[in-house]
Amino acid sequence: MGPSDLTAAARRRLSLALRDRVAGADAPRRAQAVWLAPGPRRFAPHDPICRVHGHAGMYAGGIRALLLQSLHPLAMAGVAAHSGYRGDPWGRLQRTSEFIAMTTYGPVDSAQRVLDRINRVHRTVVGTSADGRPYSATDSHLLRWVHVAEIDSFLRAHQRYARTPLTATEADAYVAQTSWAAGQLGVLDPPRSVTELGQALTAYRPELEASDGARDVARFLLAEPPLPPAARPGFWMLAAGAVTLLPGYARDLLGLHPPGPLRPLEPAALALLDRLGRLGTAAVGWALADPADPRNAPTSSAVVDRTGPVHDS
């Protein structure tokens, strides 16, 4: 076996390891259903949403999204009580990845079925937070927070790590394209531009706090990731990038900054974490470029007219 064969084998092993974590044991079936199944799609491969959601920056962006989302106490209460993020973290990740992949790349009828299933589950997620406030996963205000924190995270990670970031116009298009699935899940008036996205995030600031649940999420993701020891360094590189992508107020709330005497060193520490994040994302991107992965050779280019009936491009 020559050097090129060894490189291809190493890439394939890492690609499969990532896919098994993100898509689960039935990853081949999911890949078939999303990328290879016939039928019209809502978005074309060159659309900003496909570029962002297919980039390796999604890994650091996803960690950043979980940390940021946890700062809303009512959203966190629902996650803690109903999502099983400690008992079944990979199952939760796999359900989320299926939602993102299917609504971005999958046939329109399959995407709708995934959205309908999520809406049914959301109707069962109700409860009361530790301070006595009721919450519901069908609450449009909470759904909007989860959406804007997630989309902001994905977009920022892409703009930080992509070799060709989106232009300002493309970034606005990305936010607008993500609003379709958000609306299907009950988000009222989701942002449709980067400016609107920033305004939405700012509006939630007074509601955010470092609850016990938020601190537990940070500890679980950053100190106790549910991975074997050999896989943790790679994950921590991605997590390092996620921390640098967080807004300063979020790092402050979660205590993700050097202790008092070392606080002046924070810029240098963030620069080091950013470098680690870039290396981790580059490794993921190399693995995701595996030619044997069906995501890199889709058989359908069908899309949906944004304003009208389905057609094939």
C-alpha positions as semicolon CSV with decimal commas, in nm:
position;residue;x (nm);y (nm);z (nm)
1;M;0,000;0,000;0,000
2;G;0,152;0,330;-0,112
3;P;0,140;0,671;0,061
4;S;-0,166;0,779;-0,139
5;D;-0,348;0,461;-0,037
6;L;-0,259;0,517;0,327
7;T;-0,382;0,878;0,306
8;A;-0,709;0,768;0,146
9;A;-0,756;0,500;0,411
10;A;-0,693;0,749;0,692
11;R;-0,938;0,996;0,539
12;R;-1,199;0,723;0,503
13;R;-1,158;0,614;0,867
14;L;-1,200;0,970;0,995
15;S;-1,493;1,031;0,761
16;L;-1,671;0,719;0,885
17;A;-1,598;0,803;1,249
18;L;-1,750;1,150;1,206
19;R;-2,047;1,016;1,014
20;D;-2,116;0,746;1,273
21;R;-2,127;1,009;1,548
22;V;-2,334;1,262;1,360
23;A;-2,568;1,031;1,167
24;G;-2,563;0,719;1,383
25;A;-2,554;0,350;1,306
26;D;-2,791;0,389;1,010
27;A;-2,580;0,658;0,844
28;P;-2,589;0,483;0,501
29;R;-2,969;0,478;0,503
30;R;-2,984;0,844;0,604
31;A;-2,737;0,940;0,332
32;Q;-2,950;0,756;0,076
33;A;-3,267;0,930;0,198
34;V;-3,113;1,278;0,199
35;W;-2,861;1,302;-0,085
36;L;-2,940;1,016;-0,321
37;A;-3,319;0,984;-0,310
38;P;-3,496;1,111;-0,621
39;G;-3,726;1,410;-0,610
40;P;-3,725;1,790;-0,618
41;R;-3,524;1,986;-0,363
42;R;-3,597;2,325;-0,213
43;F;-3,242;2,456;-0,252
44;A;-2,979;2,430;-0,524
45;P;-2,624;2,314;-0,439
46;H;-2,482;2,663;-0,494
47;D;-2,732;2,830;-0,259
48;P;-2,581;2,989;0,054
49;I;-2,771;2,754;0,284
50;C;-2,615;2,451;0,112
51;R;-2,269;2,604;0,126
52;V;-2,293;2,685;0,497
53;H;-2,456;2,361;0,609
54;G;-2,212;2,152;0,408
55;H;-1,901;2,316;0,548
56;A;-1,683;2,174;0,825
57;G;-1,741;2,492;1,027
58;M;-2,077;2,341;1,124
59;Y;-1,898;2,130;1,385
60;A;-1,759;2,425;1,582
61;G;-2,073;2,622;1,501
62;G;-2,290;2,348;1,648
63;I;-2,098;2,349;1,975
64;R;-2,122;2,728;1,986
65;A;-2,499;2,708;1,923
66;L;-2,552;2,468;2,215
67;L;-2,354;2,690;2,452
68;L;-2,539;3,004;2,343
69;Q;-2,884;2,844;2,342
70;S;-2,833;2,717;2,697
71;L;-2,826;3,075;2,829
72;H;-3,202;3,114;2,794
73;P;-3,335;2,962;3,119
74;L;-3,670;2,847;2,979
75;A;-3,517;2,693;2,668
76;M;-3,259;2,525;2,892
77;A;-3,528;2,393;3,125
78;G;-3,696;2,219;2,834
79;V;-3,368;2,074;2,710
80;A;-3,270;1,947;3,055
81;A;-3,606;1,783;3,120
82;H;-3,685;1,639;2,779
83;S;-3,389;1,615;2,541
84;G;-3,170;1,359;2,718
85;Y;-2,856;1,552;2,632
86;R;-2,661;1,373;2,906
87;G;-2,821;1,033;2,879
88;D;-2,831;1,024;2,499
89;P;-2,615;1,307;2,362
90;W;-2,537;1,138;2,033
91;G;-2,900;1,053;1,972
92;R;-2,990;1,418;2,017
93;L;-2,711;1,523;1,781
94;Q;-2,824;1,270;1,522
95;R;-3,184;1,393;1,533
96;T;-3,067;1,752;1,493
97;S;-2,833;1,665;1,206
98;E;-3,111;1,477;1,028
99;F;-3,335;1,784;1,057
100;I;-3,068;2,017;0,916
101;A;-2,960;1,779;0,639
102;M;-3,309;1,685;0,525
103;T;-3,450;2,038;0,524
104;T;-3,143;2,166;0,340
105;Y;-3,060;1,890;0,094
106;G;-3,341;1,634;0,101
107;P;-3,649;1,585;-0,118
108;V;-3,921;1,832;-0,027
109;D;-4,172;1,567;0,078
110;S;-3,919;1,398;0,307
111;A;-3,823;1,735;0,457
112;Q;-4,186;1,805;0,534
113;R;-4,225;1,469;0,708
114;V;-3,926;1,547;0,931
115;L;-4,073;1,887;1,019
116;D;-4,414;1,733;1,094
117;R;-4,250;1,477;1,323
118;I;-4,061;1,749;1,512
119;N;-4,382;1,949;1,557
120;R;-4,553;1,643;1,703
121;V;-4,268;1,594;1,950
122;H;-4,269;1,963;2,043
123;R;-4,634;1,941;2,147
124;T;-4,533;1,695;2,420
125;V;-4,255;1,915;2,563
126;V;-4,414;2,120;2,840
127;G;-4,315;2,184;3,199
128;T;-4,214;2,430;3,465
129;S;-3,867;2,575;3,518
130;A;-3,689;2,577;3,854
131;D;-3,817;2,927;3,926
132;G;-4,178;2,828;3,859
133;R;-4,222;2,967;3,509
134;P;-4,401;2,746;3,255
135;Y;-4,237;2,656;2,927
136;S;-4,348;2,485;2,608
137;A;-4,154;2,378;2,302
138;T;-4,433;2,523;2,088
139;D;-4,375;2,871;2,234
140;S;-4,280;3,081;1,930
141;H;-4,066;3,312;2,144
142;L;-3,848;3,023;2,266
143;L;-3,841;2,864;1,922
144;R;-3,721;3,194;1,779
145;W;-3,436;3,208;2,033
146;V;-3,322;2,855;1,948
147;H;-3,337;2,941;1,578
148;V;-3,149;3,271;1,589
149;A;-2,878;3,134;1,822
150;E;-2,829;2,837;1,591
151;I;-2,826;3,029;1,263
152;D;-2,596;3,298;1,400
153;S;-2,357;3,025;1,516
154;F;-2,352;2,843;1,183
155;L;-2,304;3,164;0,987
156;R;-2,025;3,296;1,210
157;A;-1,839;2,965;1,196
158;H;-1,864;2,958;0,819
159;Q;-1,742;3,315;0,786
160;R;-1,450;3,243;1,019
161;Y;-1,337;2,914;0,869
162;A;-1,448;2,899;0,505
163;R;-1,185;2,959;0,242
164;T;-1,446;3,163;0,054
165;P;-1,682;3,329;0,304
166;L;-2,024;3,445;0,193
167;T;-2,057;3,795;0,058
168;A;-2,286;4,034;0,246
169;T;-2,564;3,963;-0,004
170;E;-2,512;3,588;0,025
171;A;-2,513;3,608;0,404
172;D;-2,850;3,783;0,392
173;A;-2,973;3,512;0,155
174;Y;-2,855;3,244;0,400
175;V;-3,055;3,394;0,685
176;A;-3,359;3,427;0,458
177;Q;-3,332;3,067;0,336
178;T;-3,317;2,930;0,691
179;S;-3,639;3,114;0,772
180;W;-3,843;2,860;0,576
181;A;-3,783;2,566;0,813
182;A;-3,808;2,798;1,113
183;G;-4,151;2,911;1,002
184;Q;-4,260;2,551;0,953
185;L;-4,164;2,483;1,315
186;G;-4,371;2,772;1,448
187;V;-4,124;3,062;1,459
188;L;-4,321;3,379;1,394
189;D;-4,145;3,633;1,173
190;P;-3,799;3,469;1,165
191;P;-3,513;3,703;1,065
192;R;-3,452;3,734;0,694
193;S;-3,127;3,931;0,690
194;V;-2,807;3,955;0,890
195;T;-2,924;4,287;1,033
196;E;-3,253;4,138;1,149
197;L;-3,063;3,841;1,293
198;G;-2,842;4,071;1,500
199;Q;-3,141;4,271;1,619
200;A;-3,318;3,952;1,728
201;L;-3,018;3,832;1,928
202;T;-2,982;4,170;2,099
203;A;-3,349;4,168;2,196
204;Y;-3,300;3,844;2,391
205;R;-3,004;3,970;2,596
206;P;-3,211;4,075;2,902
207;E;-3,356;3,722;2,923
208;L;-3,023;3,538;2,929
209;E;-2,852;3,407;3,240
210;A;-2,602;3,149;3,353
211;S;-2,843;2,903;3,511
212;D;-2,729;2,580;3,671
213;G;-2,842;2,408;3,352
214;A;-2,632;2,635;3,131
215;R;-2,323;2,576;3,343
216;D;-2,387;2,203;3,328
217;V;-2,404;2,214;2,948
218;A;-2,074;2,402;2,935
219;R;-1,911;2,154;3,172
220;F;-2,050;1,858;2,978
221;L;-1,938;1,987;2,639
222;L;-1,605;2,139;2,731
223;A;-1,476;1,927;3,020
224;E;-1,662;1,596;3,000
225;P;-1,740;1,528;2,631
226;P;-1,895;1,182;2,585
227;L;-1,605;1,050;2,379
228;P;-1,328;0,796;2,426
229;P;-0,997;0,952;2,538
230;A;-0,837;0,916;2,195
231;A;-1,112;1,123;2,031
232;R;-1,125;1,402;2,286
233;P;-0,830;1,613;2,161
234;G;-0,993;1,655;1,822
235;F;-1,324;1,749;1,980
236;W;-1,153;1,997;2,211
237;M;-0,995;2,168;1,911
238;L;-1,342;2,225;1,767
239;A;-1,470;2,335;2,107
240;A;-1,183;2,582;2,133
241;G;-1,301;2,740;1,812
242;A;-1,659;2,745;1,941
243;V;-1,554;2,938;2,251
244;T;-1,377;3,204;2,044
245;L;-1,689;3,243;1,829
246;L;-1,912;3,315;2,128
247;P;-2,000;3,678;2,199
248;G;-1,809;3,821;2,494
249;Y;-2,119;3,840;2,714
250;A;-2,179;3,467;2,666
251;R;-1,823;3,379;2,766
252;D;-1,863;3,602;3,072
253;L;-2,193;3,439;3,175
254;L;-2,048;3,090;3,135
255;G;-1,719;3,177;3,304
256;L;-1,518;3,095;2,993
257;H;-1,238;3,343;3,049
258;P;-0,908;3,335;3,242
259;P;-0,933;3,392;3,620
260;G;-0,875;3,742;3,758
261;P;-0,494;3,766;3,764
262;L;-0,471;3,614;3,415
263;R;-0,754;3,815;3,260
264;P;-0,514;4,050;3,076
265;L;-0,390;3,744;2,885
266;E;-0,736;3,677;2,742
267;P;-0,664;3,813;2,390
268;A;-0,361;3,585;2,359
269;A;-0,560;3,291;2,495
270;L;-0,839;3,352;2,245
271;A;-0,586;3,372;1,961
272;L;-0,447;3,033;2,063
273;L;-0,797;2,883;2,086
274;D;-0,880;3,025;1,745
275;R;-0,575;2,857;1,594
276;L;-0,680;2,526;1,748
277;G;-1,031;2,573;1,612
278;R;-0,894;2,635;1,264
279;L;-0,680;2,321;1,279
280;G;-0,969;2,110;1,403
281;T;-1,204;2,244;1,136
282;A;-0,943;2,187;0,865
283;A;-0,911;1,823;0,975
284;V;-1,289;1,778;0,961
285;G;-1,302;1,944;0,620
286;W;-1,033;1,710;0,490
287;A;-1,232;1,410;0,613
288;L;-1,561;1,538;0,473
289;A;-1,402;1,565;0,127
290;D;-1,378;1,184;0,114
291;P;-1,475;1,095;-0,247
292;A;-1,653;0,783;-0,124
293;D;-1,900;0,987;0,081
294;P;-2,235;1,008;-0,103
295;R;-2,272;1,370;0,003
296;N;-1,992;1,453;-0,240
297;A;-2,163;1,295;-0,539
298;P;-2,537;1,374;-0,519
299;T;-2,741;1,232;-0,803
300;S;-3,020;1,489;-0,796
301;S;-3,005;1,860;-0,865
302;A;-3,379;1,918;-0,839
303;V;-3,487;2,235;-0,663
304;V;-3,800;2,423;-0,575
305;D;-3,898;2,760;-0,709
306;R;-3,898;2,997;-0,411
307;T;-4,232;3,143;-0,510
308;G;-4,405;2,875;-0,705
309;P;-4,439;2,508;-0,794
310;V;-4,173;2,245;-0,786
311;H;-3,948;2,217;-1,089
312;D;-3,617;2,056;-1,181
313;S;-3,321;2,282;-1,248
